[in-house]
Amino acid sequence: MSAEFNPTLAYLYRRWLMRRLLQPVVSGRFLEIGVGSGNIYEDLVGRGCRGLCLDLNPRLIREHRQRSSHPSGVVEFRTQDFFQVEGPFDLVLAFEVLEHYLDDRQCLDRWRDLLAPDGTLLFSVPAHRRRWTSNDTRAGHARRYEKAELIGKLAQSGLEAEAFCCYGFPVLNWTYPLSSLLFPEPGETGGATGSEGSLSSSAGGSMKDFGRTSGSGGRRFARLAKWLLKERLWQPLLLVQQPFLSRDLGTGYMVKCRKERR
């Protein structure tokens, strides 16, 4: 598997929503946690931002460095835990990261501390415990979230949601369970226990399964994915979700938030 841009359908949905939530145009220094094989940072650089991309998979980071055409200092790639990074950042992005950590409040606290005073945190997590499949086990997830639970944890960490979207309905509601049937997890039991088989990341956070998480991000069938999952081909289905973003119907949450103003 390569760090060559290799999207999934869920990635297209998240990027489409990210672009809308980051209007008006952001600027300054960004931190992307868990860059994987995506290229969301290209959108940010195109807006005049500079920043740092992290991933726990050293091979992916190596390949991002090799194929990056940006001048020195525009985008830096590191195999590093975000607990080891020093802020502040004007924008912190963490897509499909929080659900890997056993103590997610500790992560939210750290992300808050990495923000500049007027900085923005934009993150996504999988939604609804009832939607747990072998995909979650394979990815090393500790949980899927419910809306009230996540809102409560944000408040406890001193974060104020400016936008709270439930994305993916109706298309991802069909494709996500289908993919788990096509690629079942050996020995899958159908639910998360929260601590069994946990390992620690290199610094602050303890993960449900560090081995699975640090090996994620690279995917198979890169050429097929690049050909099939072109955003312009899927634009009508991306737009279909728009009327449902405020309803709790999709497969994932995306939250835009800031530090609470005291």
Beta strands, then each sheet from edge to edge (+ up, - down):
strand 1: 29-33
strand 2: 50-54
strand 3: 75-78
strand 4: 89-95
strand 5: 115-126
strand 6: 159-167
strand 7: 199-200
strand 8: 206-207
strand 9: 252-259
sheet 1: 3+ 2+ 1+ 4+ 5+ 9- 6+
sheet 2: 7+ 8-
end
